[in-house]
Amino acid sequence: MKQTKTMTNTTETEERAHLENVRIKLRAAMVQIDSRLRDQAAKIQEQKNYLWEHRTDMDHVEKISTRQSVEQTVLAGENVLARKKSLRKLLMSPYFGRFDFIRNGQEQPVAVYVGIHTFFDEEQKKYLIYDWRAPIATMFYDYETGKARYESPSGEISGRIELKRQFRIRDGRMEFMLESALNILDDVLQEELSRASDDRMKNIVATIQRDQNAIIRNEDAQALIIQGVAGSGKTSIALHRIAFLLYRFKDTLTSKDILIISPNKVFADYISNVLPELGEENIAETEMEVLADELLDHKFRFQTFFEQAALLLKKNDENLQRRIQEKSSLDFLKKLDEYAAHLAKTSFRPEDVRINGYAISAGFIEECFKKYRAMPVAKQLREVAAEIEHKIGISQNYDLTGGERAELKASLKKMHKGSTIRATYKNFFAWLGKPELFKPAKNSILEYADVFPLIYLKMRLEGVNGVRREIKHLVIDEMQDYTPVQYAVIAKLFPCRKTILGDANQSVNPFSVSTSEEIQKVFRQANCVKLCKSYRSTCEITQFAQRISPNPDLVAIERHGDEPRVLGFQSRMEETEGIQRLIDEFFDHDSHTLGIICKTQDQADQLHQAIHAGEHKVRLLTSRSSAFSKGIVLCTVYLAKGLEFDQVIVPFATADNYATDMDRNLLYVACTRAMHSLTLTYVSTVTRFI
């Protein structure tokens, strides 16, 4: 590897000696932890024995006190055990960077070593390693040598960086050391990017760039929208942001307070390693369809997003495309709001009510109803009943009985001329003058495009059930695949901070794509940032993908490899044999993952049947799959979203198979999954997009 500055053997010897000294300290700390764990285990056993031996003569208060003492000791032991786990990880790779910082007013620089976790040496009373999320560590990412500053808890600290180094330490052994004035060494980044992929997303703490660091450490945004080009690392950055927030707000935020909405379970499994690598517990994940089913009380059957996309690919149904487009617009959300307001005005017809001989006029009831018009109807009726009860109590000095209270509520409910939510939603399209936009799928199953509009209308009319107030931070990935109505539902359901990320150029359904600008119109307080540099693919693969779907914002990092191959065959059988040869070739390279990415599930199933009997195992992913793995994976574009592979094969790249704008998007997403090698195969005529 090219080094930006030649270093003397003395310097390298000193750094290796320092590494060994740190590892000695880490081992000593682990020995102390083992001793503490043994002491705590003995204490727990002693307390349990005492509890058992004195179970008959202890009073209730003493029993509770002893049990609480046991629980506290167990909790303390768990914390110590977690610390031992982080120390064991540090022992293998204590740190990845160093910079020497001279604070203004001081003469001697302080060497700051940056790693995954903090390590404080009790004997020397100083930090030997700083957590990458610590305030001082941000200078490693943000500054070259020269003037630098950072925000500490006590205020701004200014000074100079005199030296910067990066290391790779594996299994306790220093593999290389580089010294440079650059903020993050290009050589290190290039070397990391050229490595083979893994079966899980990797952490990027050693190569975080300055613009990425600013996003990760953003503490203030109520909603942060990250628009990132293919391969820009937006998902990884979002997860590192979560790790930072957990560190920064450790007293008020835990992993249990965070939820991620992911496109599918395969993707959720693929990213599941990042937070544990960074020393944090994994966060819960869910999918839009799961939320929808809960919000509809499991009473409706509906298409999934995957099924909708499959139907769009199966037939070029212009009416279906129009229905999806209409329901994916901001204007459609506005119309739903107008319809809900219309129902509030016209569906309630007040009448006089008599309770215990006292008359309440229709006019008074109407005034009360209008007073609470901003509320859902169900809550409006409850508030009107409360107003009437209060009026009777004040003017007649009379408290309603339970039966009278129930009778009043029943009378008010009769004044509201409502119907089932499904019928109300269907009537919305008649009110809109476009009844043709509502077309239930086969067997009365709701089209996916109708699911969240129906939920939103239900929320407006009946109130929001199940508001997730326990969630303090929501992460939404693949933001481009969710509509303004879906975001409006999310806003009502999750009144918390949010990190929203995706790329409008990577939508697998161009009829329902949302841009960052449109999402900002739903979340008015949102900040939007852009990531334009692509790190995943070689320049050759990136340029090839740019010809399919040009993105003027994309800037490819300078990393070169082989030109993508486009292989033509005379028959489907020959194409299958060619793919089999490519699979055999995969094992001749230093690669870990090969993605064979088809347009549809039917195509993936058929290809799997044709090649699965070969020498090498090919794993087929379906909508029911829940895990990602190394080796050869065969899947659709939809399931490949967010994933990356060392090598990618895109079969059936014919003019007929990839012909529409939707096909173009799918082809672009498929090709941008490749890190080092890309091959497309076809029979007869190749698609016009390449």
C-alpha positions as CSV (number, residue, x, y, z in Angstrom):
1,M,0.0,0.0,0.0
2,K,1.2,3.5,-0.9
3,Q,2.1,5.5,2.2
4,T,1.7,9.3,2.2
5,K,4.8,9.8,4.3
6,T,7.7,7.5,5.0
7,M,8.3,6.7,8.6
8,T,11.4,5.6,10.4
9,N,11.8,2.2,12.0
10,T,12.1,4.0,15.4
11,T,8.6,5.5,15.0
12,E,7.1,2.2,14.0
13,T,9.0,0.4,16.9
14,E,7.6,3.0,19.3
15,E,4.1,2.5,18.1
16,R,4.3,-1.3,18.3
17,A,5.7,-0.9,21.8
18,H,2.8,1.4,22.7
19,L,0.3,-1.1,21.3
20,E,1.8,-3.9,23.4
21,N,1.7,-1.7,26.5
22,V,-2.0,-0.9,25.9
23,R,-2.7,-4.6,25.4
24,I,-0.9,-5.4,28.7
25,K,-3.1,-2.8,30.4
26,L,-6.2,-4.3,28.8
27,R,-5.3,-7.8,29.9
28,A,-4.8,-6.5,33.5
29,A,-8.2,-4.8,33.4
30,M,-9.8,-8.0,32.3
31,V,-8.1,-9.9,35.1
32,Q,-9.5,-7.4,37.6
33,I,-13.0,-7.7,36.0
34,D,-12.8,-11.5,36.3
35,S,-12.0,-11.1,40.0
36,R,-14.9,-8.7,40.5
37,L,-17.2,-11.1,38.7
38,R,-16.1,-14.0,41.0
39,D,-16.7,-11.8,44.0
40,Q,-20.1,-10.7,42.8
41,A,-21.1,-14.3,42.0
42,A,-20.1,-15.3,45.5
43,K,-22.0,-12.4,47.0
44,I,-25.1,-13.4,45.0
45,Q,-24.9,-17.0,46.2
46,E,-24.3,-15.8,49.8
47,Q,-27.4,-13.6,49.6
48,K,-29.5,-16.4,48.1
49,N,-28.4,-18.8,50.8
50,Y,-29.2,-16.3,53.5
51,L,-32.6,-15.8,52.0
52,W,-33.3,-19.5,52.0
53,E,-31.9,-20.2,55.5
54,H,-33.9,-17.4,57.1
55,R,-37.1,-17.7,55.0
56,T,-39.2,-18.6,58.0
57,D,-38.0,-16.0,60.4
58,M,-37.6,-13.0,58.1
59,D,-40.3,-10.4,58.0
60,H,-41.8,-9.2,54.7
61,V,-39.7,-6.0,54.5
62,E,-36.4,-7.8,55.1
63,K,-37.3,-10.3,52.4
64,I,-38.0,-7.6,49.9
65,S,-34.8,-5.7,50.8
66,T,-32.7,-8.9,50.4
67,R,-34.3,-9.7,47.0
68,Q,-33.6,-6.1,45.8
69,S,-30.0,-6.5,47.0
70,V,-29.6,-9.7,44.9
71,E,-31.2,-8.0,41.9
72,Q,-28.8,-5.0,42.2
73,T,-25.8,-7.3,42.5
74,V,-26.9,-9.2,39.4
75,L,-27.4,-5.9,37.5
76,A,-24.0,-4.7,38.5
77,G,-22.5,-8.1,37.4
78,E,-24.2,-7.7,34.0
79,N,-22.7,-4.2,33.6
80,V,-19.2,-5.6,34.5
81,L,-19.7,-8.5,32.0
82,A,-20.6,-6.0,29.2
83,R,-17.4,-4.0,30.1
84,K,-15.4,-7.2,29.8
85,K,-16.9,-7.9,26.4
86,S,-15.9,-4.4,25.2
87,L,-12.4,-4.9,26.6
88,R,-12.0,-8.2,24.8
89,K,-12.9,-6.5,21.6
90,L,-10.4,-3.7,22.3
91,L,-7.7,-6.3,23.0
92,M,-8.1,-7.6,19.4
93,S,-8.1,-4.1,17.9
94,P,-7.6,-1.3,20.5
95,Y,-7.6,1.7,18.2
96,F,-7.5,2.7,14.5
97,G,-6.2,6.3,14.7
98,R,-4.1,8.8,16.6
99,F,-3.6,12.5,16.6
100,D,-1.5,14.7,18.7
101,F,-3.3,17.8,20.0
102,I,-1.8,20.9,21.6
103,R,-4.4,22.9,23.5
104,N,-4.1,26.7,23.3
105,G,-2.0,27.8,26.3
106,Q,-0.2,24.5,26.7
107,E,3.2,23.5,25.5
108,Q,3.1,19.8,25.2
109,P,0.8,17.9,22.8
110,V,-1.4,15.1,24.1
111,A,-1.6,11.9,22.0
112,V,-5.2,11.0,21.4
113,Y,-5.8,7.4,20.3
114,V,-9.3,6.7,18.8
115,G,-11.0,3.4,18.9
116,I,-14.4,1.7,19.1
117,H,-14.6,2.0,22.9
118,T,-13.1,4.1,25.7
119,F,-10.3,2.7,27.9
120,F,-9.3,4.6,31.1
121,D,-6.1,3.5,32.8
122,E,-6.8,3.6,36.6
123,E,-3.1,3.4,37.4
124,Q,-2.0,6.4,35.3
125,K,-5.4,8.1,35.7
126,K,-5.7,8.9,32.0
127,Y,-7.5,7.8,28.9
128,L,-5.4,5.4,26.8
129,I,-8.2,5.1,24.2
130,Y,-11.1,7.5,23.4
131,D,-14.4,6.3,22.0
132,W,-14.8,7.5,18.4
133,R,-18.0,9.2,19.6
134,A,-16.3,11.3,22.3
135,P,-16.3,15.0,21.6
136,I,-12.5,15.2,21.3
137,A,-12.5,12.3,18.7
138,T,-14.4,14.4,16.2
139,M,-11.2,16.2,15.4
140,F,-9.8,13.0,13.9
141,Y,-12.5,13.1,11.3
142,D,-12.9,16.8,10.8
143,Y,-9.4,18.3,10.6
144,E,-6.1,18.0,8.9
145,T,-2.9,18.9,10.8
146,G,-3.0,22.6,11.8
147,K,-5.6,24.6,13.7
148,A,-8.5,22.5,15.2
149,R,-11.2,22.8,17.8
150,Y,-14.0,20.8,19.3
151,E,-17.0,21.3,21.6
152,S,-16.5,19.8,25.0
153,P,-19.1,19.7,27.8
154,S,-17.4,22.7,29.3
155,G,-17.3,24.7,26.1
156,E,-15.1,25.1,23.0
157,I,-11.5,23.8,23.1
158,S,-9.1,25.2,20.5
159,G,-5.6,24.3,19.6
160,R,-3.5,22.6,16.9
161,I,-3.2,19.0,15.6
162,E,0.5,18.3,15.2
163,L,0.4,14.7,13.9
164,K,-2.1,12.2,12.5
165,R,-1.7,8.5,12.0
166,Q,-3.9,5.6,11.1
167,F,-3.5,1.9,11.9
168,R,-4.9,-1.4,11.1
169,I,-4.7,-3.7,14.1
170,R,-6.1,-7.2,13.8
171,D,-5.9,-10.0,16.4
172,G,-3.7,-7.7,18.4
173,R,-1.1,-7.3,15.6
174,M,-0.4,-4.1,13.8
175,E,-0.7,-4.8,10.1
176,F,0.1,-1.3,8.9
177,M,0.6,2.3,10.1
178,L,0.3,5.4,8.0
179,E,1.1,9.0,8.8
180,S,-0.5,11.9,6.9
181,A,-1.7,15.5,7.0
182,L,-4.9,14.5,5.3
183,N,-8.2,14.3,7.3
184,I,-8.8,10.6,6.4
185,L,-6.2,8.8,4.5
186,D,-7.2,8.0,0.9
187,D,-5.0,4.9,1.0
188,V,-6.9,3.5,4.0
189,L,-10.3,4.1,2.4
190,Q,-9.2,2.6,-0.9
191,E,-7.9,-0.5,0.9
192,E,-11.1,-0.9,2.9
193,L,-13.3,-0.5,-0.2
194,S,-11.2,-3.0,-2.2
195,R,-11.8,-5.8,0.4
196,A,-14.3,-8.6,-0.2
197,S,-17.7,-8.1,1.2
198,D,-19.1,-9.9,4.2
199,D,-22.4,-11.5,5.1
200,R,-23.2,-8.4,7.2
201,M,-22.8,-4.7,6.8
202,K,-19.5,-3.5,8.4
203,N,-18.9,-0.6,10.6
204,I,-17.0,2.4,9.0
205,V,-15.6,4.1,12.1
206,A,-12.0,4.0,10.7
207,T,-13.0,5.7,7.4
208,I,-15.8,8.1,8.3
209,Q,-15.5,11.2,6.1
210,R,-16.0,14.8,7.3
211,D,-19.5,15.2,5.7
212,Q,-20.6,11.9,7.1
213,N,-19.3,12.8,10.5
214,A,-21.4,16.0,10.5
215,I,-24.5,13.9,9.8
216,I,-23.7,11.3,12.4
217,R,-23.2,13.9,15.1
218,N,-26.2,16.0,14.3
219,E,-28.0,16.3,17.7
220,D,-30.6,19.0,16.9
221,A,-32.7,17.9,13.9
222,Q,-36.2,16.9,14.7
223,A,-36.2,15.0,11.5
224,L,-33.1,14.4,9.4
225,I,-33.6,13.4,5.8
226,I,-30.6,11.8,4.1
227,Q,-30.7,11.7,0.3
228,G,-27.8,9.6,-0.7
229,V,-26.8,8.2,-4.1
230,A,-26.3,4.5,-4.6
231,G,-23.3,3.3,-2.6
232,S,-23.0,6.5,-0.5
233,G,-23.2,4.5,2.8
234,K,-26.4,6.2,3.9
235,T,-27.7,3.2,5.9
236,S,-24.4,2.7,7.6
237,I,-24.2,6.4,8.4
238,A,-27.8,6.3,9.9
239,L,-26.8,3.3,12.1
240,H,-23.6,5.1,13.2
241,R,-25.8,8.1,14.0
242,I,-27.9,5.9,16.2
243,A,-24.8,4.6,18.0
244,F,-23.6,8.2,18.5
245,L,-27.0,9.3,19.9
246,L,-27.0,6.3,22.3
247,Y,-23.6,7.4,23.5
248,R,-24.4,11.1,23.7
249,F,-27.7,10.7,25.5
250,K,-27.0,7.5,27.4
251,D,-29.0,8.7,30.4
252,T,-32.2,9.2,28.5
253,L,-32.0,7.0,25.4
254,T,-31.5,3.3,25.1
255,S,-31.7,0.8,22.2
256,K,-35.3,-0.1,23.4
257,D,-36.4,3.5,22.6
258,I,-35.4,3.2,18.9
259,L,-37.2,1.5,16.0
260,I,-36.2,1.0,12.4
261,I,-38.7,0.6,9.5
262,S,-36.9,-1.6,7.0
263,P,-38.0,-2.8,3.6
264,N,-37.8,-6.5,4.4
265,K,-36.4,-9.0,6.9
266,V,-33.4,-9.9,4.7
267,F,-32.2,-6.3,4.8
268,A,-32.9,-6.1,8.5
269,D,-30.7,-9.2,9.0
270,Y,-28.0,-7.7,6.8
271,I,-27.6,-4.6,8.9
272,S,-28.0,-6.3,12.2
273,N,-24.3,-6.5,12.9
274,V,-23.4,-2.8,12.8
275,L,-24.7,-1.7,16.2
276,P,-23.3,-4.7,18.2
277,E,-19.9,-4.1,16.5
278,L,-20.1,-0.6,17.9
279,G,-20.9,-1.8,21.4
280,E,-24.6,-1.1,21.3
281,E,-27.6,-3.5,21.5
282,N,-29.5,-4.1,18.4
283,I,-32.7,-2.1,17.8
284,A,-36.1,-3.4,17.0
285,E,-37.2,-3.4,13.4
286,T,-40.6,-3.6,11.7
287,E,-42.1,-3.3,8.2
288,M,-44.8,-1.0,6.8
289,E,-47.1,-4.0,6.3
290,V,-46.8,-5.0,9.9
291,L,-47.7,-1.5,11.1
292,A,-50.7,-1.4,8.7
293,D,-52.0,-4.8,9.9
294,E,-51.8,-3.5,13.5
295,L,-53.5,-0.2,12.7
296,L,-56.3,-2.0,10.9
297,D,-56.8,-4.3,13.9
298,H,-56.0,-7.3,11.7
299,K,-59.5,-7.0,10.1
300,F,-58.5,-6.3,6.5
301,R,-56.7,-8.3,3.9
302,F,-54.4,-6.3,1.6
303,Q,-51.6,-6.5,-0.9
304,T,-48.0,-6.1,0.2
305,F,-45.6,-3.7,-1.5
306,F,-43.8,-6.7,-2.9
307,E,-47.1,-8.0,-4.4
308,Q,-47.9,-4.6,-5.9
309,A,-44.5,-4.4,-7.5
310,A,-44.8,-7.9,-8.9
311,L,-48.3,-7.1,-10.4
312,L,-46.9,-4.0,-12.1
313,L,-44.1,-6.0,-13.7
314,K,-46.5,-8.8,-14.7
315,K,-48.7,-6.7,-16.9
316,N,-48.6,-3.1,-18.1
317,D,-51.9,-2.0,-16.6
318,E,-52.2,1.7,-17.1
319,N,-55.3,2.0,-14.9
320,L,-53.3,0.4,-12.0
321,Q,-50.4,2.7,-12.7
322,R,-52.8,5.7,-12.6
323,R,-54.4,4.6,-9.3
324,I,-51.0,4.3,-7.7
325,Q,-49.8,7.6,-9.0
326,E,-52.9,9.5,-7.8
327,K,-52.7,8.0,-4.3
328,S,-49.0,8.7,-4.0
329,S,-49.3,12.5,-4.5
330,L,-49.3,15.3,-1.9
331,D,-52.5,16.5,-3.5
332,F,-54.2,13.2,-2.6
333,L,-53.2,13.7,1.0
334,K,-54.8,17.2,0.9
335,K,-58.0,15.8,-0.6
336,L,-58.2,13.2,2.3
337,D,-58.0,16.1,4.8
338,E,-60.7,18.0,2.9
339,Y,-62.9,15.0,2.9
340,A,-62.5,14.4,6.6
341,A,-63.4,18.0,7.2
342,H,-66.4,17.7,5.0
343,L,-67.6,14.6,6.9
344,A,-67.2,16.5,10.2
345,K,-69.5,19.2,8.9
346,T,-72.2,17.1,7.2
347,S,-72.3,13.8,9.1
348,F,-73.5,15.2,12.4
349,R,-77.2,16.2,12.7
350,P,-77.9,17.5,16.2
351,E,-81.3,17.0,17.9
352,D,-82.8,18.1,21.2
353,V,-82.0,15.8,24.1
354,R,-84.0,15.4,27.4
355,I,-82.3,14.0,30.5
356,N,-84.1,13.7,33.8
357,G,-86.6,16.3,32.6
358,Y,-84.0,18.7,31.6
359,A,-83.8,19.7,27.9
360,I,-80.6,20.3,26.0
361,S,-81.1,22.1,22.7
362,A,-79.8,20.9,19.3
363,G,-78.2,24.4,19.0
364,F,-76.1,23.9,22.1
365,I,-75.1,20.5,21.0
366,E,-74.1,21.8,17.6
367,E,-72.0,24.6,19.2
368,C,-70.2,22.1,21.3
369,F,-69.5,19.8,18.4
370,K,-68.0,22.7,16.4
371,K,-65.9,23.7,19.3
372,Y,-64.1,20.4,19.1
373,R,-64.0,20.1,15.3
374,A,-60.2,19.7,15.2
375,M,-60.6,16.3,17.0
376,P,-61.6,13.0,15.5
377,V,-65.4,12.4,15.6
378,A,-65.2,9.8,18.3
379,K,-63.4,12.1,20.6
380,Q,-65.7,15.0,19.6
381,L,-68.7,13.1,20.8
382,R,-67.0,12.3,24.1
383,E,-66.2,15.9,24.7
384,V,-69.8,17.0,23.7
385,A,-71.2,14.5,26.3
386,A,-68.8,15.9,28.9
387,E,-70.0,19.5,28.1
388,I,-73.6,18.5,28.5
389,E,-73.0,16.7,31.7
390,H,-71.1,19.7,33.1
391,K,-73.9,22.1,32.0
392,I,-76.6,19.9,33.8
393,G,-74.4,19.7,36.9
394,I,-73.9,23.5,37.1
395,S,-77.4,24.6,36.2
396,Q,-79.5,21.8,37.8
397,N,-77.0,20.8,40.6
398,Y,-77.5,17.2,39.4
399,D,-75.1,14.4,38.7
400,L,-76.0,12.0,35.9
401,T,-76.3,8.4,36.8
402,G,-74.3,5.7,35.0
403,G,-77.4,4.7,33.0
404,E,-78.2,8.3,32.0
405,R,-74.6,8.9,31.0
406,A,-74.7,5.8,28.7
407,E,-78.1,7.0,27.3
408,L,-76.6,10.4,26.5
409,K,-73.7,9.0,24.7
410,A,-75.9,6.6,22.7
411,S,-78.1,9.6,21.7
412,L,-75.2,11.6,20.5
413,K,-73.8,8.6,18.5
414,K,-77.2,8.3,16.7
415,M,-76.8,11.9,15.6
416,H,-73.6,11.0,13.7
417,K,-74.6,9.4,10.4
418,G,-71.4,7.3,10.0
419,S,-70.7,4.0,8.3
420,T,-67.9,1.5,8.2
421,I,-64.5,2.8,7.5
422,R,-64.2,0.8,4.3
423,A,-67.5,2.2,3.0
424,T,-66.5,5.7,4.1
425,Y,-63.2,5.4,2.2
426,K,-65.0,4.1,-0.9
427,N,-67.4,7.0,-0.7
428,F,-64.4,9.4,-0.7
429,F,-63.8,8.6,-4.3
430,A,-67.4,9.3,-5.3
431,W,-67.1,12.6,-3.4
432,L,-63.8,13.2,-5.3
433,G,-65.6,12.5,-8.6
434,K,-63.3,9.7,-9.4
435,P,-65.0,6.4,-8.3
436,E,-62.8,4.4,-10.7
437,L,-59.8,5.0,-8.5
438,F,-61.1,2.5,-5.9
439,K,-60.8,-1.0,-7.2
440,P,-60.4,-3.8,-4.6
441,A,-58.1,-6.6,-5.8
442,K,-59.3,-10.1,-6.2
443,N,-61.4,-11.5,-3.3
444,S,-62.0,-8.0,-1.9
445,I,-58.3,-7.6,-0.9
446,L,-57.3,-4.0,-0.7
447,E,-54.8,-2.7,-3.2
448,Y,-51.6,-1.7,-1.5
449,A,-52.1,1.9,-2.6
450,D,-55.3,2.0,-0.6
451,V,-54.0,0.7,2.7
452,F,-52.5,3.8,4.2
453,P,-55.0,6.3,2.8
454,L,-57.7,4.2,4.5
455,I,-55.6,4.1,7.7
456,Y,-55.1,7.9,7.5
457,L,-58.8,8.5,7.1
458,K,-59.5,6.2,10.0
459,M,-57.1,8.2,12.1
460,R,-58.8,11.5,11.2
461,L,-62.2,10.2,12.0
462,E,-61.7,7.9,14.9
463,G,-58.4,9.1,16.4
464,V,-55.0,7.5,16.6
465,N,-54.9,4.2,18.4
466,G,-51.6,2.9,19.6
467,V,-49.5,6.0,19.4
468,R,-45.9,4.8,20.0
469,R,-44.8,7.3,22.6
470,E,-42.2,4.8,23.9
471,I,-40.3,5.2,20.7
472,K,-38.0,8.2,21.0
473,H,-36.2,7.9,17.7
474,L,-37.5,6.4,14.4
475,V,-35.3,5.3,11.5
476,I,-36.9,4.9,8.1
477,D,-34.9,3.3,5.3
478,E,-35.7,3.3,1.6
479,M,-37.6,6.5,2.0
480,Q,-38.4,6.8,-1.7
481,D,-40.8,3.8,-1.6
482,Y,-43.2,5.4,0.9
483,T,-45.9,8.0,-0.1
484,P,-46.8,11.3,1.5
485,V,-49.9,9.6,3.0
486,Q,-47.7,6.9,4.6
487,Y,-45.5,9.7,6.0
488,A,-48.6,11.4,7.4
489,V,-49.6,8.2,9.2
490,I,-46.1,7.8,10.6
491,A,-46.1,11.4,11.8
492,K,-49.3,10.7,13.8
493,L,-48.1,7.4,15.1
494,F,-44.6,8.3,16.0
495,P,-44.3,11.8,17.5
496,C,-40.6,11.5,18.0
497,R,-37.3,12.4,16.3
498,K,-36.6,10.7,13.0
499,T,-33.8,9.8,10.7
500,I,-35.1,9.2,7.1
501,L,-32.9,8.0,4.3
502,G,-33.0,6.8,0.8
503,D,-32.5,7.7,-2.9
504,A,-35.2,8.7,-5.3
505,N,-33.2,7.2,-8.2
506,Q,-33.5,3.8,-6.6
507,S,-37.2,3.3,-6.5
508,V,-38.5,-0.1,-7.6
509,N,-41.9,1.5,-8.2
510,P,-41.6,4.8,-10.2
511,F,-45.4,5.3,-9.8
512,S,-45.1,5.9,-6.0
513,V,-41.7,7.4,-5.5
514,S,-41.2,10.2,-2.9
515,T,-38.4,12.7,-3.1
516,S,-36.7,14.3,-0.2
517,E,-38.4,17.6,-1.1
518,E,-41.9,16.0,-0.9
519,I,-41.1,14.3,2.4
520,Q,-40.0,17.7,3.8
521,K,-43.5,19.0,3.0
522,V,-44.9,16.4,5.5
523,F,-42.2,17.0,8.1
524,R,-42.0,20.7,8.1
525,Q,-39.2,20.9,10.6
526,A,-37.0,18.4,8.8
527,N,-33.4,19.1,7.8
528,C,-32.3,17.6,4.5
529,V,-28.7,16.6,3.7
530,K,-27.3,15.1,0.5
531,L,-24.6,12.4,0.1
532,C,-23.3,12.5,-3.5
533,K,-20.1,10.5,-3.3
534,S,-20.4,6.8,-4.1
535,Y,-18.0,4.4,-2.4
536,R,-19.4,0.9,-3.2
537,S,-18.6,0.2,-6.9
538,T,-15.5,0.6,-9.1
539,C,-15.5,3.6,-11.5
540,E,-16.2,1.2,-14.3
541,I,-19.3,-0.2,-12.7
542,T,-20.5,3.2,-11.7
543,Q,-20.0,4.6,-15.2
544,F,-21.9,1.7,-16.6
545,A,-24.8,2.2,-14.2
546,Q,-24.8,6.0,-15.0
547,R,-25.5,5.2,-18.6
548,I,-28.6,3.3,-17.6
549,S,-30.0,6.0,-15.3
550,P,-27.9,9.2,-15.2
551,N,-27.6,11.0,-11.9
552,P,-25.7,14.3,-12.3
553,D,-25.2,14.5,-8.5
554,L,-23.3,11.3,-8.2
555,V,-19.5,11.5,-7.7
556,A,-17.6,8.2,-8.0
557,I,-14.6,7.5,-5.8
558,E,-11.5,6.8,-7.8
559,R,-11.3,3.0,-7.5
560,H,-10.7,0.9,-10.7
561,G,-11.5,-2.6,-11.7
562,D,-12.6,-4.7,-14.7
563,E,-15.1,-3.3,-17.2
564,P,-18.6,-4.8,-16.8
565,R,-19.3,-7.7,-19.2
566,V,-22.4,-8.0,-21.3
567,L,-22.6,-11.6,-22.6
568,G,-25.0,-12.7,-25.4
569,F,-26.3,-16.2,-25.9
570,Q,-28.2,-18.1,-28.6
571,S,-30.8,-19.8,-26.3
572,R,-32.0,-19.8,-22.8
573,M,-30.3,-23.1,-22.2
574,E,-27.0,-21.6,-23.3
575,E,-27.5,-18.6,-21.1
576,T,-28.1,-20.9,-18.1
577,E,-25.0,-22.8,-18.9
578,G,-23.1,-19.5,-19.1
579,I,-24.4,-18.4,-15.7
580,Q,-23.3,-21.8,-14.3
581,R,-19.7,-21.1,-15.6
582,L,-19.8,-17.7,-14.0
583,I,-20.7,-19.3,-10.7
584,D,-17.8,-21.7,-11.1
585,E,-15.5,-18.8,-11.8
586,F,-16.6,-17.0,-8.7
587,F,-14.8,-19.5,-6.6
588,D,-11.5,-18.8,-8.4
589,H,-11.5,-15.2,-7.0
590,D,-11.0,-13.8,-3.6
591,S,-14.7,-13.0,-3.2
592,H,-17.2,-13.8,-0.5
593,T,-20.6,-12.9,-2.1
594,L,-22.1,-13.3,-5.5
595,G,-25.6,-11.9,-6.2
596,I,-27.6,-13.2,-9.1
597,I,-30.3,-10.6,-9.4
598,C,-33.5,-11.2,-11.4
599,K,-36.3,-8.8,-12.3
600,T,-39.2,-11.0,-11.0
601,Q,-39.6,-13.8,-8.5
602,D,-40.9,-16.1,-11.3
603,Q,-37.6,-15.6,-13.2
604,A,-35.6,-16.2,-10.0
605,D,-37.6,-19.4,-9.3
606,Q,-37.1,-20.7,-12.8
607,L,-33.3,-19.9,-12.8
608,H,-32.9,-21.5,-9.4
609,Q,-34.6,-24.7,-10.7
610,A,-32.2,-24.7,-13.7
611,I,-28.9,-24.2,-11.8
612,H,-29.5,-25.5,-8.2
613,A,-28.4,-29.0,-9.1
614,G,-24.9,-27.7,-9.9
615,E,-21.8,-28.3,-7.8
616,H,-22.2,-25.1,-5.7
617,K,-25.1,-24.3,-3.5
618,V,-27.2,-21.3,-4.7
619,R,-29.5,-19.8,-2.0
620,L,-32.8,-18.5,-3.3
621,L,-34.3,-15.5,-1.5
622,T,-38.1,-15.0,-1.4
623,S,-40.5,-12.6,0.3
624,R,-40.6,-15.1,3.2
625,S,-36.8,-15.1,3.6
626,S,-35.4,-13.6,6.8
627,A,-31.6,-13.9,6.6
628,F,-28.7,-12.9,4.4
629,S,-25.6,-15.1,4.0
630,K,-22.3,-15.4,2.3
631,G,-21.8,-17.4,-0.9
632,I,-24.2,-17.3,-3.9
633,V,-27.5,-15.6,-3.5
634,L,-30.3,-15.6,-6.1
635,C,-33.0,-12.9,-5.6
636,T,-35.1,-10.2,-7.1
637,V,-34.1,-6.6,-7.4
638,Y,-36.7,-5.7,-4.6
639,L,-34.9,-8.1,-2.1
640,A,-31.5,-6.9,-3.2
641,K,-32.2,-3.2,-2.3
642,G,-29.7,-2.0,0.3
643,L,-27.4,-5.0,-0.1
644,E,-24.0,-5.2,-1.8
645,F,-22.1,-8.1,-3.3
646,D,-18.5,-8.6,-4.5
647,Q,-19.8,-9.9,-7.8
648,V,-23.2,-9.4,-9.5
649,I,-24.8,-11.3,-12.4
650,V,-27.9,-9.8,-14.0
651,P,-29.6,-12.5,-16.1
652,F,-32.2,-12.0,-18.9
653,A,-31.1,-8.4,-19.8
654,T,-33.1,-8.5,-23.0
655,A,-34.9,-5.7,-24.8
656,D,-38.3,-7.3,-23.8
657,N,-37.5,-7.9,-20.2
658,Y,-36.0,-4.5,-19.5
659,A,-38.2,-2.2,-21.6
660,T,-40.2,0.3,-19.5
661,D,-39.1,3.2,-17.1
662,M,-39.8,0.9,-14.2
663,D,-37.6,-1.7,-15.7
664,R,-34.9,0.9,-16.1
665,N,-35.0,1.7,-12.4
666,L,-34.8,-2.0,-11.6
667,L,-31.8,-2.5,-13.8
668,Y,-30.0,0.4,-12.3
669,V,-30.6,-0.9,-8.7
670,A,-29.4,-4.4,-9.7
671,C,-26.2,-3.1,-11.3
672,T,-25.4,-0.8,-8.4
673,R,-25.3,-3.7,-6.0
674,A,-21.9,-4.8,-7.4
675,M,-18.7,-3.8,-5.7
676,H,-16.0,-5.3,-7.8
677,S,-17.5,-7.3,-10.8
678,L,-20.6,-7.0,-12.9
679,T,-21.9,-9.3,-15.6
680,L,-25.1,-9.1,-17.6
681,T,-26.4,-11.9,-19.7
682,Y,-29.1,-12.0,-22.5
683,V,-30.5,-14.0,-25.4
684,S,-31.2,-12.4,-28.8
685,T,-31.5,-8.6,-28.3
686,V,-29.9,-6.8,-25.4
687,T,-31.9,-4.1,-23.5
688,R,-31.7,-0.6,-25.0
689,F,-30.8,0.8,-21.6
690,I,-27.2,-0.4,-22.0
